[in-house]
Amino acid sequence: MTPEGPLEPPSTVPVTVLGGYLGAGKTTLINRILARASGERIVVVVNDFGAVNIDAELIRSRDGNTLELANGCICCDLSGGMPAVMSQIAAMTPAPQQVLIEVSGVGDPGPVAAWGDHPGFRRGGVLVCADVETIQDRAHGKWVADTVMHQLHSADLLLLTKTDLVDAEQTDAVGAWLHTTVPGIPVLPLHGLDPAVLLDIAPGRPDTAAPEHHQPHPDHATALLTCADLVDREAFGARLDNLPEAVVRCKGVLRTTDSPDRRTIVHAVGRRQSWEDGGSWSSTDHASRIVLIAAPGSGEVLADVVREWAPTWSPTT
């Protein structure tokens, strides 16, 4: 028997993409979305689990490149490649209700949105975080202007972040500048916004072909450094203050002299630093580890920093 009327289309899962330059607040936003996901099955695809500050008590199980969280959400590690991740998500039972892909801080989120065309999925919006304290300097700077402008133009919605670090006048000025710089793209402050609303943003960008690989921009140089000695927090902060302008980002986990039994998380963007308690060490390896990221074309600058920091800090591969 042939059913009357049109067949119901198969349900598809919306794929939302989150972008923004290094230090713009993507991790904070992901954590807020996960914290508010009460009963909704969300899959978050991230560059590495270490970038997302998931409390240990929320982790139900770990299986290879996947974390299952107690609130029903899943985190997938992007290191295995986007095609494999999408196939893995498509095979999940029960199926997720949302997929959120975090793009590298030096990547263009626009092309990544095309993974929403994968069978069983549909495109959601492209969200781009704009740090109100640094976005204009970045967009006009020598080192990363092209990267930042590509990210802004890829957005369906621009989110003003770090608004607590500046006054309302600067926030309004940055919003006005974005309206002029990338006209037609809505701009909203993230502060006070329900993160659940962001997963309902509809796509508005022209279709683009899906990339074969999702990876950081090749022109950005990175260095992973380790230190077996205790780190003096004040001295390390001064070291970060003296980094060359071309070193655009530092993040890591430290074992400090004032709190050796607990992990200290440090982030630095330009001259702005943030420090927070990362909880107890979960393994016997208590070495401090940081990642330094330098702007395109500044690999030699980064190499000079690595040489300057040796032998206390040793590069690892």
N, C-alpha and C positions, 0 to 999 in steps of 0.2 A: 504494500500500500504506500502510495506517495503522500507525504504530509502536505496539508494545505498551507498556502502562504509561503513567504520566503524563509529559508533556513536561518536560524540564529547563527551569527558569526562566532567562531571560537573566541573565548576570552583571551585577552592579551594583557601582558604585564607592562605597565608604564616604566620607562627608563629615564630617570632624571640624572643630569650630569652637573657636577659641582666643580667649578674652576676658580682661579684667582691666584695672584702671584704669591711667592714664598712669604709666609708669615701673615697672610691676609685674614686668617681666622677660619679656614676650612675645617680643621680638626675640631675646633670648638663647636662649630655648627653641627658636625656629624654627631658629636657626643650629645648635643641637645636633642637632636632628632631621635637618637637611640633611647635617650632617657624618657622621651614622651611616647614611645611606641608601646602603648599598652594593648597587647593583644593583636597588633597588626604585624604581620610577618614581612619584615623588610630585609632585603639583602643589600649590604653595603660592600662595594668593591673598592679596596684601598690599595695604595702602593705597598704598604707593609703594615702588619698589625701593630708594630711599635708606635706608629704615628697616631693611633687612636687610643686614647686613655681609658680603656675599658676596665672597670673595677674587677678584681679577681673573682669576687663573689658572683658576678654576673655571667662568668664563663661556665657554661654547663659542660662542654666537651670541646676537645681540639682534635681535628683529624686532618693531618697534612696541612694544606693551605686554607683550611676552613675552621672558623670558630663558631660554635653554636652558643647563643646567649640565652640566659634564663628567661628573658622577656619574649622569646620566640623569634628574635632577629638572628641573622647570619652575617658574619663578616668573611669575605673571601680575599685572599692575597692575590694581587694582580701580577706577581712575579712570573707566573706560569704562562702569561699571554692572554690577551682578551678573547680570542676565539675559544680557547679551552674553558675559560671562565663562563662565557655565555652558554656554552653547551652544558656545563655542569649545572648552572642555574636552571636551564630549561628542563633538566631531568629531575629536579627536586620534587619530592612528594612529602607533604603537600606543597603546591606551588606557592611562590611568594606573591605578595600583593603589590610590592613596590621593589624597584631596583634603583639604588643610588650609586653612581660611579664617581669617585673622587679622582680628578685628573691631577697629575704632577703639577707642582707649583710653577714649573717652567714650561708646561705644555699648553697647547691650544685646545680648549674644550669643545670647540665647534665640530671638528671632524669626529670626535668620540661619540657625539650624539647619534651618528648614523648606526651605532650598534643597536639602537632601538628598532631598526628595521629587521633585526634577526628574527627568524620564525618564532612565533609565540610571544613577541614583545611589540611594543609600540613606543614611539618617541614621546618623552615628556619634555620638560623645559630644561634649558641650560641656565644654571645659576652661577653668577660670578661674584665673588667677594671682592670688595674694593676697600682697602684700608685707608680711612680718611686722613690718617696722619702722614702717609707716605705716597699715596697713589699718584698725586700730581708730580712729585719729584721723580718717581719712577717713570712716568709717562713722558717726561721731558729729559730724562737723564741720558748720559752717554752710553751706559752699559746695557740697559734692559728695555729701552723704550719700545722697540719693535715687538718684543714678547708681550709686554703689558697691553699695548694697543690691540694686538690680535686677540687677546683674551677679552678685552672690553667689547670689541665688535662682535664677538661670538655669542654674547649673552642674550637671553630672552628676558632676564631680570637681573639688575645690578643691586647688590646688597651692600649697604654702607656698614662697615665693621670698625671696631676700635673707637667707637664714638665716645666712649668713656675717657679717652685720653686727650680729647680736645674739647673746646667749648662749642656751644650751639652755633655760634657764628661761623666757625670753620666748617662744621658739618654741613650747614646750609650752603656755604660757598663751594664745597666739593660737590654737593648734589647739583648745584647750578652748572658747575663746570662739566660734569658728566652729561647733563642734558644737552649742553652745547656740543660737546666732543663726540658723543655717540647718540645723536638725536633719534627719537622714536623708541628707545629702549627704556622701560620703566625703571625708576630708582627708588629704593625703599631703605630706611634704616633697619638693620637687623634687630637692634635693641627693642624689646617689647613685642616683637613679631612672633606669633605662634609658629614654630618650625614645621608643624604638620601641614600648614597651609602651603608651604613651599613645594611639597610633593604633588600638588594639584595644578602647578603652573603649566599652561599649554605651550607647545613649541611654537616659535615664531620665526625661526631662521630658515633660509633656503636649504633644501636638501643638499647634503655633501656626501661624498663617497666614504665608506668606512675605511680606516687605515688598516694596513696589514698588521702592524704592530703598534702597541701603545707603550711609549717609553719617554723618558725625559729628553728635553731638547739636547742634541748632541754637542752643541757649542758651550753649554754650561759645564764647567769643570768642577769636580767634587773630590774631596779627600776625607777618608775615614781615619781618625787618629785615636789611639788608645794611650792611657797613662796608668801605670800600676801603682804609682805613689798617691798618697792623699793630696787632694787639691785644695789650696787656699782660695776660698771663695772671693775674697776681696781682690787678691792678685789676679785671679782668672778674669774677674769683671774688668779690671784695668786692661788686661790683655785683649779682651774683646773690644774695648773702646778704641784701641790702637790699631785695629784691623784696617787694611786699605779699603777704600770705598768700593773697589771692585769685588770684594768678598761680601756678597749680598745677604748671606744667611748663615747662621750657626745654630745647631740644635744638638742636644745630647743629654747623656745621663752621667752625673758626676758622683764620686765618693769624696766628700769634702771633709776637711779637718774638724769643722764644727758639728758635723752630723754623719760620722762614718758608718753608722749602722743603718742608715736610710738612704734611699736614692734621691738625688737632687736633680730635678729636670731644669735645664736651662735652654732658653730660646733667645736669639739675638737677631734683630733686623735693623741694619744700619747701626745707630747708636742706642736703639731701644733694646733693653734687656728685660726678660721676665724669668723669675726663679720660683719653683714650686716644689713641694714635697712629693716625691714619687712613690712613697711607701717603702716597705722593707725589701731588701734584696731577695729575689726568689731563687737564686742559685749561689753556688760557692764562688763563682767568678765575680769579683767586685771591682774589676777594672773600670775606670772611667772611659767613656767613649763619646766622641763628638763627630759630627759631620759638618764640614765647611763647604759651602757652595759659592762658586765665583761666577761672575757674569760672562757672557760670551766673549771670546777673544782674550781672556785674562788668565789663561792657564799658567803662564809664567809667574804672574803675580801670586797665584795660589801656591805654586811650587816654592817661591821665596818664603812665604809664610810657613810652610811645612819645614823648610830648612831652619828657619829662625826658631821654631818651637822645639826642635830636636835638641837634646835626646830625651827630654822629659816626655814629650808626646811623640809616639812612633806611628808612622803610617801603616795601615793594614790593607789587605786586598780582600 
